[in-house]
């Protein structure tokens, strides 16, 4: 007899694409491929939005990595046989959208079924009265998100987030998590929400349009609800085969979720993983999905905080976060895998000037050697980190305990916050104050040669911009601590290729006008007001100030240039809801915010001040590493596995 299972689950589902100003980016920024040669490419196509008002518009989304031809495809609703439709394009690019108007009117309580030219069901959605007005949309991830009534019908042809409600109803947190078509025809549902969800009147159906939907209760008579974080498994009574689909409907007939698999899929099972559904060698019904060979993540749709290098018993002193503020309007969900791993050993960053083990802030991958992650500790310390068994540890060949840094002349204790790697391979570190005199601001950028010998590093060059920020010089250590929090090196080649207008000349930026600055500019993030301050750092110790860039955030904690997305990234911690704003050069030549993402939901809401994305050269199965640093090493608090840890590792699309 089918049984229900309740268990807190782990792992993730992610959007397979990133949206920047209407441009959907999958992998590197490159031209989209031609129509897919794979005849099963249709299985990556999903109905993504539909309205039964105005023009009865339907939107299709391609979650795959190759374009899919939709030539000859048809659609039907509740009242007519399949008919051809006229789409906005004859194929859907990878990560792209196509829209069309229904050839017959769509009603208040209706459905849309999409078929390939040979009559194979691709996807379908059903809704009750009023649910598709103004629109029904997948919210929480194009092509994979939950079906809910959207607040606007203006997102056709683009990502749905703008039209999605701020919070999703509890029922929408239920997902099809695993399905088998090997004879047992078992289905597993998972509740990713924080409260139990009643499944009274819920139904399921496959892609055979001759089949009527069957109630879940008839297949699982002992189950009336799915607990928070729990599973419900049951055996399908309508039979599931190869090249099939499963659709889950709530008590009002609204589609909750769906999955489609190829002829060779779902045997022994298909399971939901970080990059979508994958065929698994082992069924895991009622338990965490194995996601063998599926790349980062795996399991249930909520994500999970994994691992850790030991729990805190002594040796450092975590500090609770401060300054928590709201998430900016329009922020999108984290587009990478939702699983996150604790990525350092407990109390790993205790030093003579910082025995409490806190204050790892700035992070930067070395673009010339992405197996190296540089980290700055506020208490004048620099670390060269490498992986050991999945954990970031100090590179013993450089220094097993990190190296102290000083201001020019070998003096002081820089309050080192941000860092970046320049084209010359040198590490550039920002400081807000001298910790030996912490009521006075000292907003500087220091250049260090990592090849220099010794346990203490002094700058090759140092640039002091303190005089530009009189608002920080109030005699208060708190105000002095709101200066340069992050810095990112941005290549001249990107600025010129994207048409950045030099604020000093009002014309296209010409690097030759500044012969001593090297091959790029430096963007320093000011914690005081969230602005980026742009500098050319000259080899003679002077600098050129190119003005400021508004990030749209109240604070900035870290800054980086990401070649993969071709964007400058400004990170803010809990002050701005743990968010990352990607900036672009707009049509007028100005640097402006493009899109903002939250952290994975599984992460703590702490002073997460550092953020770094690995270069795309490290990509595996469409993902690369993302690393965060918790300045206060607080994690989820005393007694949690994250208490006393500074680094977290997740994944981000390539």
Secondary structure, 3 states (H helix, E strand, C coil): CCCEECCCCCCECCCCCEEECCEEECCCCCCCCCECCCHHHHHHEEEEEECCCCCCEEEEEECCCCEEECCCCEEECCCCCCEECCCCCCEECCCCEEEEECCCCCCCCEEEEEECCCCCEEEEEEECCCCCCCEEEEECCCCCCEEEEECCCCCCCCCCHHHCCCCCCHHHHEEEEEECCCCCCEEEEEECCCCCEECCCCEEEECCCCCCCEEHHHHCCCCCEECCCCEEEEECCCCCCCCEEEEEECCCCCEEEEEEECCCCCCCEEEEECCEEEEECCCCCCCCCCCCCCCCCCCCCECCEECCECCCCCCCCCCCCCCCCCCCCCCECCCCCCCEEECCECCCCCCCCCCCCCCEEEEEEECCEEEEEEEEECECEEEEEEEECCEEEECCCCCCCCEEECECCCECCEEEEEEEECCCCCEEEEEEEEHHHCCCEEEEEEEECCCCCCCEECCCEEEECHHHCHHHCCCCHHHHCCCEEEEEEEEHHHHHHCCCECCCCCCECCHHHCCCCCCEEEEEEECCCCEEEEEEECCCCCEEEEEEEECCCCCCCEEEEECCCCEEEEEECHHHCCEEEEEEECCCCCEEEEEEEECCCCCCCCCEEEEEECCHHHCECCEEEEEEEECCCCCCCCCCCCCCCCEEEEEEEC
